Amino acid sequence: MKSKIYYITDSSNWVISEIGRSLERHLIPYNFKMVTNTRFNFFGIKHYSTRYAVGKFFIKDPFAKRILTYFHGEDSDTLLLQKFRKYQNNIDIIHTSCLFTKYHLIKNGIRDEKIKIIPIGIDVDQFKVASIAEKLRSRAELGIPSNSIVIGSFQKDGNGWDEGNEPKLCKGPDLFCDVIEKISQETPVFVLLTGPARGYVKNRLKAAGILFKHIYLEKYQDIHKCFAALDLYLVTSRLEGGPRAPMECMASGIPIISTKVGQTPELIEHGTDGYLVDIGQTDLMKDLALNIISNNSIKNEFIKNGLEKVKSYDYKVIAKRYYDELYCPLMK
């Protein structure tokens, strides 16, 4: 009989839970179940979806094999990393999504042989390249002028779950606003925002006189409607485990410019299916954005190559890797 696999996540309706739902859609035949309640003892495999579950490993679990996903962290997380080092023997496999995080973990005392890299993926069939008519329709539905140059940012980049007026600097909202302000000095732009806690960005855009719209989606599955309205997407983060946005852009036919964070150096080939910049290179990001906006041949090349690249990040592929590389070794 196959071991039961419990993917343990929190109750917030955001990226971690959506990853769990994507895995569950593809792994139900393998006794996979996403749960938020861990009060009971589970026999089989427990896969904790966030680094904040480190506290669960203080006592060895006699009932289950255990996996911890650690998408990203900072060296300044001293207390968390101390606990992680101390109790790593109680964790069978540590999963992360990129080389950046693997090196961070090894530098902080986690043994190399415990770490497995499988990237974050997306459900590619939830996205499509919008036709001109569909793009215009999406803009009309969202209240965006049809002739705008629309730049997207779909994430949570404020601290907490309220307005988010205090920036979460690891997500780079200050850098995003710097770049948008620089672009707007050369050509008018419209910014489309989704995600919770975007107060800092909204306040900066208002102060700069830049038009924007912020939409908080009840269902992540509706995100494709927002991508359909875009001309360009920017990732300005200082730290990431993914992010998923570059893959979503590729699947939606939207050019992407990103800082070199998380799995983006392993995903984006600079100048072929997107652009990569070092963290803080806001002038260069502005120049590259203007290059895409004014050059259809570059834009079309990025779209064509991105659509091919993203196929290997489909959860049909990624979920099978979870099963083969994380779960099967613990069933032996």
Backbone torsions as a table, in degrees:
resi	resn	phi	psi	omega
1	MET	NA	136.6	179.5
2	LYS	-68.9	142.4	175.0
3	SER	-65.6	144.6	174.1
4	LYS	-77.5	142.3	-178.4
5	ILE	-117.1	120.6	179.9
6	TYR	-110.9	116.2	177.3
7	TYR	-95.7	110.9	-169.0
8	ILE	-101.0	118.4	-177.8
9	THR	-129.4	174.4	177.3
10	ASP	-90.1	-178.3	-173.4
11	SER	-94.1	-0.4	-179.2
12	SER	-72.1	141.2	-176.7
13	ASN	-89.4	71.2	-178.1
14	TRP	-141.9	-157.9	-163.4
15	VAL	-60.1	-44.0	-176.0
16	ILE	-59.9	-43.6	179.1
17	SER	-66.7	-36.5	179.5
18	GLU	-66.8	-36.2	174.9
19	ILE	-60.5	-44.4	178.4
20	GLY	-60.2	-41.8	179.7
21	ARG	-65.5	-38.0	178.8
22	SER	-65.4	-43.8	178.1
23	LEU	-62.2	-42.3	-177.0
24	GLU	-62.9	-39.1	-179.7
25	ARG	-58.5	-34.0	-175.0
26	HIS	-98.2	-16.6	-173.7
27	LEU	-114.4	6.5	176.9
28	ILE	-52.8	-40.6	179.4
29	PRO	-63.1	-13.6	-178.7
30	TYR	-103.7	24.7	179.8
31	ASN	62.7	37.7	180.0
32	PHE	-95.5	136.2	179.3
33	LYS	-144.6	131.2	174.3
34	MET	-87.5	131.6	-178.8
35	VAL	-135.4	154.2	173.1
36	THR	-114.1	-13.9	-176.6
37	ASN	-100.7	117.5	-179.4
38	THR	-117.5	25.0	-179.0
39	ARG	-72.0	-19.9	-175.6
40	PHE	-105.1	157.3	176.8
41	ASN	-77.5	129.7	178.4
42	PHE	-110.8	131.0	172.8
43	PHE	-91.9	133.8	179.3
44	GLY	129.5	-128.0	-178.5
45	ILE	-122.2	125.5	174.5
46	LYS	-104.7	120.8	178.5
47	HIS	-112.8	105.9	179.0
48	TYR	-83.4	129.6	-167.3
49	SER	-90.2	-1.2	-174.9
50	THR	-145.4	148.9	179.9
51	ARG	-63.4	-21.3	-179.8
52	TYR	-72.0	-2.9	175.7
53	ALA	-86.2	5.6	-179.2
54	VAL	-53.4	-35.3	179.6
55	GLY	-60.6	-21.0	179.6
56	LYS	-69.9	-12.8	-171.8
57	PHE	-101.7	9.4	179.3
58	PHE	-61.6	-34.4	-179.9
59	ILE	-116.2	131.5	179.8
60	LYS	-64.3	139.1	-177.1
61	ASP	-94.5	114.0	-179.6
62	PRO	-78.8	-7.9	-173.0
63	PHE	-96.4	-19.3	-168.7
64	ALA	-149.1	156.3	164.3
65	LYS	-81.0	150.1	-173.8
66	ARG	-131.0	137.4	176.5
67	ILE	-123.2	139.4	175.1
68	LEU	-122.1	126.4	172.1
69	THR	-92.4	129.7	-179.0
70	TYR	-128.7	93.2	-173.5
71	PHE	-72.4	-42.2	177.6
72	HIS	-162.9	161.3	177.5
73	GLY	-167.0	170.9	-179.0
74	GLU	-118.4	152.3	178.0
75	ASP	-61.6	-22.4	179.8
76	SER	-75.0	-8.6	177.1
77	ASP	-76.9	59.0	-167.6
78	THR	-59.3	-50.9	-175.7
79	LEU	-64.1	-43.9	179.5
80	LEU	-61.0	-44.2	-178.4
81	LEU	-69.0	-34.4	175.4
82	GLN	-61.2	-44.8	178.5
83	LYS	-64.5	-40.4	-179.4
84	PHE	-60.7	-48.1	178.7
85	ARG	-59.9	-44.6	-173.9
86	LYS	-65.2	-37.7	-172.5
87	TYR	-109.2	16.2	-176.1
88	GLN	-64.9	-22.4	177.3
89	ASN	-67.5	-18.4	177.9
90	ASN	-85.5	0.6	-179.8
91	ILE	-112.8	127.3	-177.9
92	ASP	-78.6	-42.8	178.9
93	ILE	-139.3	136.9	172.3
94	ILE	-107.7	119.0	-177.6
95	HIS	-103.5	135.5	169.9
96	THR	-138.1	174.2	-170.7
97	SER	-105.8	-6.7	-172.3
98	CYS	-158.7	162.5	179.3
99	LEU	-65.5	-36.0	179.4
100	PHE	-53.2	-48.3	-177.1
101	THR	-72.2	-36.3	176.3
102	LYS	-57.8	-46.0	-179.8
103	TYR	-65.4	-37.7	176.4
104	HIS	-60.5	-43.3	-179.2
105	LEU	-67.1	-45.2	-179.6
106	ILE	-62.6	-42.3	179.1
107	LYS	-60.1	-28.7	-178.1
108	ASN	-100.9	21.9	167.4
109	GLY	95.5	8.5	177.1
110	ILE	-88.8	134.4	-174.1
111	ARG	-72.0	134.2	-176.4
112	ASP	-54.1	-41.8	-173.4
113	GLU	-68.4	-14.5	178.3
114	LYS	-82.7	-16.6	-167.1
115	ILE	-95.8	130.7	174.3
116	LYS	-121.0	134.8	178.1
117	ILE	-104.8	119.9	168.3
118	ILE	-135.2	124.2	-174.5
119	PRO	-69.4	158.7	167.6
120	ILE	-65.8	143.6	179.1
121	GLY	-123.0	-171.1	173.6
122	ILE	-142.1	163.5	171.0
123	ASP	-87.9	95.7	-171.5
124	VAL	-56.6	-35.7	-175.9
125	ASP	-71.8	-4.4	173.1
126	GLN	-80.6	-7.4	-175.3
127	PHE	-123.1	158.9	173.7
128	LYS	-158.9	161.0	176.4
129	VAL	-78.7	122.1	-177.5
130	ALA	-76.6	137.5	171.0
131	SER	-71.0	169.8	177.8
132	ILE	-59.0	-41.9	179.9
133	ALA	-64.1	-41.0	179.5
134	GLU	-67.9	-36.4	177.6
135	LYS	-64.0	-44.5	178.8
136	LEU	-64.2	-39.5	179.3
137	ARG	-64.9	-42.1	179.3
138	SER	-62.6	-42.2	179.2
139	ARG	-65.4	-39.3	178.9
140	ALA	-63.5	-43.0	179.9
141	GLU	-64.6	-32.2	-177.7
142	LEU	-91.4	-4.4	179.9
143	GLY	75.1	33.6	-179.6
144	ILE	-106.2	130.6	178.0
145	PRO	-55.0	136.7	-170.6
146	SER	-64.1	-29.8	-175.7
147	ASN	-95.6	13.2	-177.8
148	SER	-73.7	153.8	163.5
149	ILE	-90.5	111.7	-169.9
150	VAL	-106.7	123.1	179.4
151	ILE	-113.4	133.9	-174.4
152	GLY	-107.0	153.3	170.5
153	SER	-151.8	108.5	-173.8
154	PHE	-119.2	89.8	-178.0
155	GLN	-161.4	179.4	170.9
156	LYS	-106.3	117.0	-177.5
157	ASP	-133.4	19.9	171.5
158	GLY	-115.7	152.7	178.2
159	ASN	-70.4	141.3	179.0
160	GLY	77.7	-170.2	-176.0
161	TRP	-119.9	16.6	177.4
162	ASP	-96.8	-130.2	-176.6
163	GLU	-69.2	-31.4	-179.2
164	GLY	78.5	33.3	-179.9
165	ASN	-70.9	-22.1	174.5
166	GLU	-92.4	122.3	-173.2
167	PRO	-72.0	142.7	170.8
168	LYS	-91.3	94.7	-164.9
169	LEU	-64.2	-25.2	178.9
170	CYS	-63.0	-23.4	178.2
171	LYS	-87.6	-5.5	173.6
172	GLY	69.7	33.5	179.7
173	PRO	-64.7	-30.0	177.2
174	ASP	-66.3	-41.4	179.2
175	LEU	-68.4	-38.4	177.3
176	PHE	-58.5	-47.7	-179.4
177	CYS	-65.3	-38.0	176.6
178	ASP	-58.2	-46.5	-178.4
179	VAL	-65.2	-45.5	-179.1
180	ILE	-60.8	-42.0	179.3
181	GLU	-62.8	-40.8	178.8
182	LYS	-65.0	-42.5	178.6
183	ILE	-63.4	-42.4	-174.9
184	SER	-67.2	-19.5	176.3
185	GLN	-72.9	-16.8	-178.9
186	GLU	-110.5	-27.4	177.5
187	THR	-156.4	141.9	179.3
188	PRO	-64.5	140.2	177.5
189	VAL	-134.4	159.6	174.0
190	PHE	-122.4	132.1	-176.9
191	VAL	-107.2	128.2	176.0
192	LEU	-107.1	122.5	-178.4
193	LEU	-115.2	140.1	163.3
194	THR	-130.9	174.8	178.8
195	GLY	98.4	158.1	-179.8
196	PRO	-80.4	164.2	170.2
197	ALA	57.6	54.2	-179.2
198	ARG	-105.2	18.1	-173.5
199	GLY	-57.5	-42.1	-178.1
200	TYR	-60.5	-47.8	-178.5
201	VAL	-63.9	-44.0	-179.4
202	LYS	-61.5	-41.3	179.8
203	ASN	-64.9	-40.0	178.6
204	ARG	-65.8	-42.5	-179.5
205	LEU	-66.4	-41.0	176.4
206	LYS	-58.8	-46.4	-177.8
207	ALA	-62.8	-31.6	-178.8
208	ALA	-88.6	-3.3	-180.0
209	GLY	71.9	28.7	-178.8
210	ILE	-98.7	129.1	-179.1
211	LEU	-70.0	141.3	178.7
212	PHE	-156.3	165.5	171.6
213	LYS	-138.4	136.5	177.6
214	HIS	-116.0	126.9	-179.9
215	ILE	-124.6	127.6	172.2
216	TYR	-101.0	111.5	-175.8
217	LEU	-80.1	131.5	174.6
218	GLU	-70.8	-34.0	-178.9
219	LYS	-122.5	124.5	178.1
220	TYR	-56.6	-33.2	-176.8
221	GLN	-59.1	-17.7	179.9
222	ASP	-83.8	0.3	-175.0
223	ILE	-62.2	-26.5	-178.5
224	HIS	-60.8	-29.9	179.1
225	LYS	-66.0	-32.5	178.9
226	CYS	-75.0	-41.3	177.5
227	PHE	-61.1	-34.7	-178.4
228	ALA	-60.4	-24.8	-176.5
229	ALA	-85.8	-8.4	-168.4
230	LEU	-89.4	157.7	166.5
231	ASP	-107.8	-24.7	-171.9
232	LEU	-162.1	150.8	177.4
233	TYR	-130.3	139.6	179.4
234	LEU	-119.4	133.5	168.5
235	VAL	-114.5	119.7	-176.9
236	THR	-117.7	18.9	-172.9
237	SER	-63.6	154.3	171.4
238	ARG	-96.0	-19.9	-175.9
239	LEU	-153.3	133.2	179.2
240	GLU	-152.5	157.4	166.6
241	GLY	-96.4	-35.5	174.2
242	GLY	-99.0	-99.7	-10.3
243	PRO	-78.5	172.1	179.1
244	ARG	-81.9	-23.3	-173.6
245	ALA	-54.3	-42.3	179.3
246	PRO	-60.3	-36.3	177.4
247	MET	-69.8	-40.0	178.4
248	GLU	-63.7	-37.5	176.3
249	CYS	-63.2	-46.9	-179.9
250	MET	-58.5	-43.4	-179.0
251	ALA	-69.8	-20.9	-178.0
252	SER	-100.8	-2.2	-178.7
253	GLY	71.6	37.4	179.6
254	ILE	-115.0	124.2	177.6
255	PRO	-60.6	144.3	-174.8
256	ILE	-126.4	136.1	168.7
257	ILE	-122.4	129.2	-175.3
258	SER	-138.6	150.6	166.0
259	THR	-69.7	161.2	-180.0
260	LYS	-82.2	83.6	-178.5
261	VAL	-133.7	157.1	173.5
262	GLY	52.5	-131.5	-176.6
263	GLN	-93.1	6.2	-177.2
264	THR	-63.1	-36.8	177.4
265	PRO	-64.9	-24.4	177.5
266	GLU	-88.0	-14.9	-178.1
267	LEU	-98.4	-50.9	-171.5
268	ILE	-94.0	128.3	171.4
269	GLU	-97.2	111.0	-171.7
270	HIS	-56.0	125.7	177.9
271	GLY	84.1	-4.7	-179.9
272	THR	-110.1	-49.0	178.2
273	ASP	-131.1	16.9	178.9
274	GLY	164.5	-177.1	176.0
275	TYR	-122.6	143.1	175.0
276	LEU	-119.5	139.6	175.5
277	VAL	-133.0	157.8	173.0
278	ASP	-70.3	154.5	-179.5
279	ILE	-59.5	130.1	177.5
280	GLY	90.9	-3.3	179.6
281	GLN	-81.9	67.6	-173.2
282	THR	-71.6	-33.5	177.9
283	ASP	-66.6	-42.5	178.7
284	LEU	-65.3	-41.8	178.8
285	MET	-61.9	-39.5	176.7
286	LYS	-61.2	-45.9	-179.2
287	ASP	-63.0	-41.6	179.8
288	LEU	-67.5	-37.3	177.2
289	ALA	-62.4	-45.8	179.3
290	LEU	-64.4	-32.9	177.6
291	ASN	-63.4	-44.1	178.5
292	ILE	-66.6	-45.4	-177.2
293	ILE	-58.9	-35.3	-173.5
294	SER	-98.8	-0.8	-172.0
295	ASN	-132.1	99.1	-177.7
296	ASN	-66.2	-30.1	-178.8
297	SER	-66.7	-41.4	176.3
298	ILE	-64.6	-46.7	180.0
299	LYS	-56.9	-47.5	-177.6
300	ASN	-67.4	-34.5	177.7
301	GLU	-66.7	-42.9	177.6
302	PHE	-61.2	-42.4	-179.1
303	ILE	-63.2	-48.2	-178.2
304	LYS	-60.3	-48.3	-177.3
305	ASN	-71.3	-35.2	178.9
306	GLY	-65.6	-39.4	178.9
307	LEU	-61.8	-34.8	177.5
308	GLU	-75.1	-43.0	-177.5
309	LYS	-60.7	-42.8	-170.0
310	VAL	-69.0	-15.5	-179.1
311	LYS	-58.5	-34.7	-178.7
312	SER	-77.6	-5.6	177.3
313	TYR	-105.8	8.4	176.4
314	ASP	-66.8	141.0	-179.9
315	TYR	-64.3	-15.5	170.5
316	LYS	-60.9	-35.4	178.6
317	VAL	-85.6	-48.1	-174.1
318	ILE	-65.5	-41.9	-179.3
319	ALA	-62.2	-39.5	177.4
320	LYS	-64.1	-35.2	175.8
321	ARG	-66.0	-39.6	174.8
322	TYR	-55.5	-48.1	-176.7
323	TYR	-65.1	-46.8	-174.9
324	ASP	-71.5	-39.1	-170.1
325	GLU	-99.6	-25.0	179.8
326	LEU	-104.1	-48.5	-169.5
327	TYR	-88.2	-46.0	-178.4
328	CYS	-56.0	-43.9	180.0
329	PRO	-60.1	-23.8	-179.8
330	LEU	-90.4	-3.0	177.9
331	MET	-93.3	-6.0	-176.1
332	LYS	-80.4	NA	NA
